[in-house]
């Protein structure tokens, strides 16, 4: 059985990279995916769902290097079992966890207040092209 989820949203904080005991890098970051619509009363409505994303190996290193709070991303991955917990007020909450297979950077660095555009994204395990392979790279923005 296989399931996949695609989400587009903005990072809620800078990514955090750590290493497993066997040396594999893993980067975690949160993504807010919002939906906006006009209600029957004509008022603007908005709902935001937060996802906790984990990227592994080469994808983890790339995400840690180029992503930052506020950057817009498209993430394709597998949804894990929800993590259920209770907040300070005793209300039940759930956290949606996603293991990323592909991360596409949708914001350019110029949009994030920097001068040059960001790099292309790479699926988990795929290596970045060498310095002379720039013409073959599909840049998503």
Backbone torsions as a table, in degrees:
resi	resn	phi	psi	omega
1	UNK	NA	142.7	-176.6
2	UNK	-142.3	137.8	173.3
3	UNK	-136.2	154.1	-177.6
4	UNK	-144.4	146.0	177.3
5	UNK	-128.9	143.0	175.1
6	UNK	-120.4	129.1	177.5
7	UNK	-136.3	149.9	175.2
8	UNK	-124.0	129.7	-179.6
9	UNK	-169.8	-170.1	-178.2
10	UNK	-115.0	144.4	177.1
11	UNK	-67.8	133.8	179.8
12	UNK	-87.4	-14.4	179.3
13	UNK	-160.5	167.1	175.8
14	UNK	-64.5	146.4	179.0
15	UNK	-68.1	155.3	178.3
16	UNK	-123.3	123.3	179.3
17	UNK	-107.3	140.1	174.6
18	UNK	-141.4	176.4	-178.7
19	UNK	-123.7	140.2	175.2
20	UNK	-72.3	165.9	178.8
21	UNK	-56.9	-27.9	178.3
22	UNK	-91.3	9.2	172.2
23	UNK	94.3	2.7	178.7
24	UNK	-76.3	129.3	176.7
25	UNK	-76.1	143.2	173.8
26	UNK	-138.3	130.3	179.2
27	UNK	-114.7	132.8	178.9
28	UNK	-115.6	141.9	175.3
29	UNK	-155.8	158.6	178.9
30	UNK	-105.0	143.5	179.3
31	UNK	-126.8	129.4	175.4
32	UNK	-99.0	117.7	177.3
33	UNK	-106.0	118.6	-175.4
34	UNK	-112.7	147.0	175.2
35	UNK	-124.0	131.3	-178.9
36	UNK	-120.4	136.7	177.9
37	UNK	-152.3	167.1	176.5
38	UNK	-101.6	123.7	-179.5
39	UNK	-74.0	171.8	180.0
40	UNK	-61.6	-23.9	178.2
41	UNK	-84.9	3.2	179.2
42	UNK	84.8	-2.0	-179.1
43	UNK	-85.6	144.6	177.1
44	UNK	-70.8	129.6	178.7
45	UNK	-115.6	148.8	177.2
46	UNK	-145.7	138.6	175.5
47	UNK	-131.4	130.1	179.4
48	UNK	-116.3	132.2	175.3
49	UNK	-117.0	130.8	-179.7
50	UNK	-97.5	138.8	176.3
51	UNK	-123.1	141.1	173.1
52	UNK	-100.9	118.5	-173.1
53	UNK	-109.7	137.5	173.6
54	UNK	-119.7	129.4	176.1
55	UNK	-117.2	143.0	-174.1
56	UNK	-118.2	155.7	173.5
57	UNK	54.0	-128.7	-175.1
58	UNK	-60.9	-39.1	177.9
59	UNK	-62.0	-37.4	177.7
60	UNK	-61.8	-44.7	-179.3
61	UNK	-64.5	-42.6	180.0
62	UNK	-65.0	-45.2	179.3
63	UNK	-62.3	-42.9	179.9
64	UNK	-63.6	-36.4	-176.9
65	UNK	-74.2	-38.9	-168.9
66	UNK	-111.7	-15.7	-179.3
67	UNK	-89.7	153.9	177.5
68	UNK	-154.1	162.0	178.8
69	UNK	-49.6	134.0	177.8
70	UNK	91.4	-18.4	-179.3
71	UNK	-66.2	143.1	179.6
72	UNK	-91.1	133.7	-178.4
73	UNK	-136.8	156.3	167.7
74	UNK	-113.5	126.5	-178.7
75	UNK	-121.3	130.6	173.0
76	UNK	-116.5	129.2	-179.3
77	UNK	-172.2	-168.7	-179.6
78	UNK	-103.5	134.0	177.7
79	UNK	-81.9	127.6	178.9
80	UNK	-90.3	174.6	175.4
81	UNK	-59.8	137.0	179.0
82	UNK	-63.3	143.5	174.9
83	UNK	-92.6	117.5	-176.8
84	UNK	-101.5	135.7	-178.6
85	UNK	-150.7	173.1	179.8
86	UNK	-118.1	130.5	-179.4
87	UNK	-78.7	-179.8	-177.0
88	UNK	-59.2	-27.7	-178.1
89	UNK	-89.8	2.5	179.3
90	UNK	87.3	8.1	179.9
91	UNK	-84.3	137.0	176.7
92	UNK	-71.5	138.9	179.8
93	UNK	-134.2	162.4	175.7
94	UNK	-137.9	144.7	177.0
95	UNK	-115.0	128.6	179.8
96	UNK	-90.2	121.6	-176.3
97	UNK	-106.5	135.5	-178.0
98	UNK	-131.4	131.0	173.1
99	UNK	-96.9	115.0	-174.3
100	UNK	-74.6	136.9	170.5
101	UNK	-104.8	-35.2	178.7
102	UNK	-140.2	138.1	174.0
103	UNK	-129.3	124.3	176.4
104	UNK	-110.1	131.8	179.0
105	UNK	-86.3	114.7	-176.9
106	UNK	-95.1	-23.7	176.4
107	UNK	-89.5	141.7	170.8
108	UNK	-88.1	163.0	176.7
109	UNK	-64.2	-30.7	178.2
110	UNK	-62.5	-39.9	177.5
111	UNK	-66.7	-28.8	179.4
112	UNK	-88.9	6.2	177.6
113	UNK	92.2	12.0	178.0
114	UNK	-109.0	173.3	-170.4
115	UNK	-88.0	-38.9	-175.0
116	UNK	-108.0	164.1	-179.7
117	UNK	-78.1	155.7	-178.3
118	UNK	-76.6	174.0	-177.9
119	UNK	-81.2	167.0	171.8
120	UNK	-71.4	167.0	177.5
121	UNK	-101.9	160.3	-177.4
122	UNK	-132.1	138.2	175.6
123	UNK	-61.8	156.5	179.8
124	UNK	-52.2	128.6	176.7
125	UNK	88.6	-15.6	-179.4
126	UNK	-83.1	138.0	-177.9
127	UNK	-84.6	148.2	174.9
128	UNK	-68.4	146.7	178.8
129	UNK	-68.4	157.6	178.1
130	UNK	-70.7	175.7	-175.3
131	UNK	-63.8	-23.1	-179.4
132	UNK	-96.3	7.5	-175.5
133	UNK	-102.7	12.9	-175.9
134	UNK	-57.2	-31.8	-178.4
135	UNK	-70.0	-21.1	-177.5
136	UNK	-93.1	-2.9	-174.7
137	UNK	-86.0	131.5	176.3
138	UNK	-88.7	100.7	-178.5
139	UNK	-84.4	126.4	-172.9
140	UNK	-77.9	6.1	-179.3
141	UNK	-142.8	NA	NA
